[in-house]
Amino acid sequence: MDGRKKQLLRYLVHTDGYITTERLAEKLNVSEKTVRNDLKRLDRWLQSFLGTEIIRQPGMGVALRATSEEREAILHHLDHAHEASPDTTLADPFHRRISLLQILLEEERVFTLQQLSDRLYVSKATVSQDLTLVEQWLERYGLRLIRKPNMGLWVEGEERSRRLALAKFSQMSSGLGNDRFNPFCKDPFIQHIVRKIERKSDVRFTDEAVERLTIHVAIAIKRVKMGCKIHLSSAEMAQLQEKREYRLAEELAEELEKKFAVTLPEDEIAYLAMHLLGAKVHFVPVNIGQLPQSLEKVDEETVHLSQKLIAKMEELTGLPLTRDRELLVGLMIHMQTAVHRIRHRLHVTNPILHDIKRAYRYMFETVLLAVSMMEFDMEGRVSEDEAGYLTMHFQAAWERLKKHHVQPKKVLLVCTTGVGTSQLMAAKINRWFPSLTILDTIPASRLKQSLASERPDFLISTVPLTESDIPVVHVSPLLGERDRKNIQRAVMEE
């Protein structure tokens, strides 16, 4: 963490209540955009405190939600981050709790407080305090921390729950920029095979989905090697084996077995198919004339659920949403995987949920109300993270209702977040700049190929690009006023 972020964090720790980003920018002598970017990074870092987070309130600013003990722990980290110890990262409560999670989740054994104290180089009292927070985190994934006097403690729960927790833990530790916690999850061979399977399917995964699949596959291999195998119900097995993704999972398993000298039983193959089905796909713009072909790629139940949700949202908002065919296509593509995730309890994290709730509060709350009325149809509860992605689809439809049609110019949109975000960005840009045509929305991994085939005038990207020979406008996924001005400058230069 650099000096500016440390100073920003100190301001938050010492501030009771809310403080505006404008005021923070003045204190640090930087722009509000810099403050917002730093807050996003700090928010990810603060996840380590298992409940500590930065909350945002429109019209009021930002505030640190933390207990007095957690605020003291943060200040201790800032004051002693560079002190020497057997493992300097363990002096930081964030890294120490991540390490504690790794020990408890990965090692199938009973521990005493003294053993954990020796492993982490802290007192038993500190370990005990950390375990209280770790226990709360484990409960979110259906896992229990069992403590037995004169025996010790261990984590108990279904193998599926343990793997989902391991995946979330891996993503948290990856957010630190330190892969030492689980380097196996970064295996380039696994990512290569996932990409190979993607090419054989008729969808394109988001970059985020490829990373998540790589993590889940790596965890599955490691757990099988440890003798910890997944067990699915006969109903789940039968349902998954009927899917095309099961055939792809069999091919994936065959390659993995050769590489890692492991045998994957049918339950494990079905588990891989489950994650392939739940992977987020990238939005591919569909011509209205191609709507029948698009409908053929989606199962009948998904079409029905998408239409029902659109009708429910039209009833609640009063907007003519059922007329928007692009909304139907995009929502069907998203729902095909979202419903699967909901039913199989596959957690998804929406990295811009706070921004969505702040910028599109009305649409977000309306979506939450609509999906709460459809829990029976969905066969599960829709999380706020999933609702955030659905919000992007409906907000994009709203933006399309307001746009004007004029002669377009060529631009390529690079976005890694997913279907709804891409649609919303495209709709906003078209409304702001009717002279632009968005040729395609692509993940960064397909940039070189798309540049050769599409030949855009310039790029609009939500991620840093260094390999492009044509002008690039870097923007936020939510496209603020500053982003609009930057795009306008690029349009004028063109």
N, C-alpha and C positions, 0 to 999 in steps of 0.2 A: 504494500500500500504506500503510495507516494505521500509527500508532505502535505499537498493540498487536500487530499482526501482525509488525511488524519485531522487536519485543522477543521474541516467541514464536520467530521464526526464529533469532534470535541464540542463544536457549537450546538449540535443536536443533543448531545448528552447533557449539557449544562442548561438547555432551554426547556422550561416547563411550558407545555402547550405548543401551539403552532407558530411557525415562523415562515414568512414568504420566501420563495426562491429569489425574488428581487432583492430582499434584504440580505440573504446569504451571498448573492452575487456581489453586492456592495462591500460586504465584510471581506470577501476573498479577492476582490478586485478582478473578477472574471465575468464572463457573460452568463446570462441565465441558462442558455443552452448547455454550457460547460457544467453548471451546477446540476442541471437535470441529468446529464450523462453520469456525473459522479454519484448522484443519488441512486441511480439504477445499479451501479457497480457495488455501492455500499449495501444496498438492499440484499443483493446476492450474498455478500460476505456475512451479513448479519443473520442469515438463515442458520448459521452455525450455532447461534445462541438458542435455537430451537424454540421459537416463539417471539424472539425480538425482531421487530420489523419497522420500516419507515412507513407511516400512514399518510395519505394525502387527502385533503379536504378542499374542494373547490371554494375559492373566495377567502380561504383562511391560510392555506399554505401546507407545510409538511411538519410532522412531529415524530419523535422516536417513541414507539410503544415498548417500554421495557421497565422491569422492576428496578428498585434501587440497587439490589445485588447485581443485576445484570449490567447496570450502568457502571458500577464499580469495576466489574470484570472487564468491561470495554476499556475503561481508563487505565486499568492495570496493563492490559495488552499494549495500549499506545505508549505507556511509560517504560515498559520492559521488553518490547518486541525484539531488541537486539542483544539482550543479556545471554551469556553463554549458559548452556545446559546440555545434558547428554543428547537431547534432541530439542533444538531451540524452538521448533514449531509446537512442542507440547506445552510450552509456557503460555501459549495462546489458548484460551478456553475453547475457541472455535475449532482449532486443529485437534485439541485434546479430545473433545467430544466426538469429532469425526473418527478419530482413532479408536475411541471406546466403542462406537457403533460398529466399526470394522471388526474388532475383536469379537464382539458378541454375536454378530451376524454370520461371520465366516467360519468361526471355529465351533465345532459341534462338541462342546464339553461344558462342565460345571466349573465356575470360577469362585474363588474367595475374594473378599475385598482386598486382602493383603496382596494376592497375586496381581490384581488389576492395579493396585497402588505401585507395586514394583515395576510393572510394565510401563506405566505412564509417568513415573518419577514425581508423583505427588502424594499427599497424605490420604489416608483412608477417608477422612472427613470430606476432602475435596471430591474424591471418587463418588462418595455417597450422594453429594449434592448434584454432581453431574448425572448420576443414574436416575435421579428424579425427573430431570428434563429429558433424558434419553428414553425413559419409560413412556412419557407422554407422546414422544415422536413415534415410538414403536406401535402404540395403540392405534394410531391413524391407519396403520396397515394391517390391523387385525392380529398383531403379535403381542404376547404378554411377557413381561419380565418376571420370572419366578424367583422368589427369595425364600430359602428354607434355612432356618437356624441350624447351625452345626453341619450344614451341607454346603451351602454356597448359593450361587445364582446362575441363571441361564435363560435363554430366550426360547419360548415355546409358541408354536403356531403351525399352520399349514405350510407346506413347502412352497406353494404358489405365493402366499403372502410374504414369505421370507425372500423370495426372488424379486418380487416387486419392490420390497424395501431395499434390497441390495442395489437394484437399478436406480432408485431414487438417490440412495447414498452415493452411488458412483457419479451421478450427474452433479450432486452437490459438491463433491470433492473435485470434480473436473472444473467446476466454476471457480475454484481457487487458483486455477492455472498451475496446479501441481498434480501430476499424474502418478505420483509414487504410491497413492493409496490403492489403486487398482489398475496397474499398467496393462493387465491382460485384456481389459475392456477396450483398449485402444489398438488391438491387434490388426495390422493393415490387411492381413489375409482375410479375416472375417469380413471387414468392410468391402473388400474386393468381391467376395462371393455374394454378399448382399446386393451389391450393384449389379452383378451378373444376373441374379434372380430378377431384379427389377427390370432389366432389359427384356427378359422373357415374358414379363407380365404386360398387361395393356394399360398400366398406369405409371405415373412418375411420382416417386416419393419425394417429399421435401428433404432438404439436407438434415433437418432436425430428426425426421423419421429414420433416416439411414443411421444416424448416430445412435438413436434409441434402439433400433434393431440390432446393431452391432453389440451394444451393451447387453441386451437380453440374450443374444446367442452366446456370447462369451460366458455369461453367468451360467447358462444352461450346461455348457460343456464342463465348466469347472465343477458344478454341483454333481453332475453325473459321475465324473471321475472320483468324487468324494463318496459316491454311493448314495447320494441324496436325490432320488428321482421323483418326478412329478407324477401325480395320479389324477386322471380326469374321469368323470362319470361316464357311464356307457352312453347316456343321452348326448353329452357333449362330444364324445368321440364320434358317434354316428353323424352328428350335425357337421362337424369339422371335416370328416372324411368325404362328405359330398361336395365340398367346396373345391374350386380350381386351385386355390392356394395350398391345399393339402398336397397336390402333385408337385407344386413348386417347393414345398417344405421337404418333400422326399428327396428332391434333387439337392437341396441345400444340405440335408442331413448326410447324403452320400459323400459330398465333397468334404464335409467336416469330419466324417469318420476316417477318411483316408489321411487327412492332414494331422488330426490329433489322436489317432489310434484309440478311438472310443466307439462303443456301440450305442446307438440311440434307439430305444424301443419305440413302439407305436405312440405311446402317450407323449413322449418327448417330441416326436414329429408333429403330432397334433398341436402341442404347445407352441411349436415354431409357427405352424399354420395360423394359430390364434393371433400371434403377434404380427404376422404378415397381413392378416385381415384388418387388424387394428391400426396399421401404420397410416399416418396422415399422408394424403396425396397432394401433389401440386396441381393447381388449377390450370387446365388447358382451355383457352377460349374456344367456345363452340358457336358455329354459325347457326342461326335459328333454323335454317333449312336442314341442318343435321340433327335436329332434335329427336326424330324417331330413332336414328342410329344410337344416339346418346342414351335414350331410354332403354334400348336393348341390352346395354352393358350393366344395367342396374336391376337388382331383383325386384319383384313385384311389391314385396312388403316395404322396401325402402322408398319406392315411388309413392306408395300410399301414405307412409309416415311423413314424407316431405310435403306432400300436398296437404295433409291434415294440419301440419304445423304452420304452413303458409296461410291456410284459411283461418286458423286460430289467431295468427298475428294480424291478418287483415281485419278481423272482427275487433281486436283490441286497439289497433292503431287508427283504423279508418282509412288506411292507405290502400290503393288498388293493387295489392301485391300479387294476386292470383293472375294478373295479366302479364307479369314479368317472367318471361320464359327463361331468361338468363339466371334469374334467382332460382328457379326450379332446377335447372341443370347443375348449378354450383352447389345447391343445398343437397341434391341427391348424391353427388360425388362425395360430399363431406359426411352425410348421414350414413352412407354405406359402411364407413369405418367407425363413425362415432357411436352408432347404435351397438355395434359389436363390442367396442370398448366398454360401454355402459353395462352391457349384459354380462361380460366376463370380468368385470371389476378391474379393468386395465386403466391405471391412473395416467392422466395426461396433465402436464404442467403448461399453463399459458403464460409465457414470459412477459406479455404486455397487458395482463389482466387489470392491473391498477390503472394503467393509462386508458384502457377501454371503459372502465367503470367511471373514470373522471370525465372523459371526453364525450361519452355516449350514454350517460346515466339513464335517460328515459328509455332508450331502446334496450339497454341491458336488462333493466328491471322488467320491461314488458316481455322479453324473451324468457326470463326466469319464471314469470307468471304462466306463460304459455306452456313451457315444458313441464311445470309442476302439474298442469292439468292432463299431461300425457304420460305420466309415470307408469300407468298400467300398460299402455301400448309399448313403451320403451323397455318395460320389464326391469326397471332400475331407476335410481335417482340420478338426475343430471347435475354434475358438479358445477360450481361457478366457473371453473376453467373451461369446461366444455361449453357452457352458456356464453362465455366470452367469445369463443370462435363462432358460434351461431350468430351472435350479435353483429359480427363483421359482415355476414351475408345480408342481413336485413338492413343494416346501415348503408351498405353498397346499393341495395335496391332503392332506398330512399334518395340517395345521391343521384341515381340514374333518372329518377322522376323529375329532377330539377335541372338536368343538363340540356344544353342546346346543341343542335347538330349543324356543324359547319365543315368546310373543306379541311381534311386532316393532314398532318405532317407525321413523319415516321420516328418512333421512339421505342426502345426496348426496356421493359421493366424487370429489374432483377430483385427478387424478393424471396427469402428463405422461410418465412413464417408459415405460409400455408394458403389454402384456397380462399377463405373469407377475407383475409388481409389483402391479398392480391386483387380481389374483386373490388374491395372498398377503395384501394389506392387508384385503380384504373378508373372507377366511376368519378372520384374526386378530381383526378387530373383532367379527365374529359370535360367535366363541368367548368373547371377553371380555364382550361386551354382547349377549346373546341377545334383549334387548328391542328391538334396533335392526334395521331393514330397510334395506339399501343399495339405493336405488331405481335407481341407475345409476352407472357410473364414466365420467367424461368428461374431456377435455382442457380447459384453462382457456379456450380459444377458444370453447367451446360453452356456457359458464356461463350467460349471459343467457337463451339459448333454453331451456335445461333448467330454470332456475328458474321460468320461466313455465309450463312444461308439467308439471313434477313436484311443485312446491310442497313442498319438504322442510322439516323442522323446524329443521335446521341443517346446515352443511357441514363436512366433514373434508377438508382440502386439504394437499397436499405442496408447494404453491407459494403465495407471497404473493398475497392477494386484497384489492383495495381497493374494488371496485365492488358488493359484496354488501350488501344491506340486512338480511340475517338473520345470526345468529351463525356464526362461522367458528372451527374448531379447526385450527391449523396443526400439522402433524406431520411426522416423518421418514418416508421411504418404508419404512423397516424397522420402524417402530413400537416404540420402546423403552418402558421403564417410565414415564418422564415423560410420554410421549404418552398412555399408557393413563390416567394420572391426569387429564390435561387433558380427555380425552374423557369420563371419568367425571364431572368437574365440569360439563361441558356437558350431560350427560344429566340430572344432578340439577337444574340450572337449568331445563331444559326441563320 
